[in-house]
């Protein structure tokens, strides 16, 4: 079972893919960088998790397309 933070991160990643497509990881990276600049490390961690989810999704899709 997913906790609320994980569920929200997955929803955000899904929305980013829907809105920005292949540019979604770039957008998330920019948000993480902005959070670091503002010394908001909790928000940065959230955006980094979203980046991980996006990367996992891309890896899963590329692996599935090979078979």
Residue pairs with C-beta under 8 A, 6 or more apart in sequence:
2 10
5 46
5 49
6 49
8 46
9 46
9 49
9 50
9 53
10 53
12 50
13 24
13 28
13 50
13 53
13 54
13 57
16 24
16 27
16 28
16 50
16 54
17 24
17 54
17 57
20 26
20 27
24 54
25 51
25 54
25 55
25 58
28 47
28 50
28 51
28 54
29 47
29 51
31 43
31 47
32 44
32 47
32 48
32 51
35 41
35 43
35 44
35 47
36 44
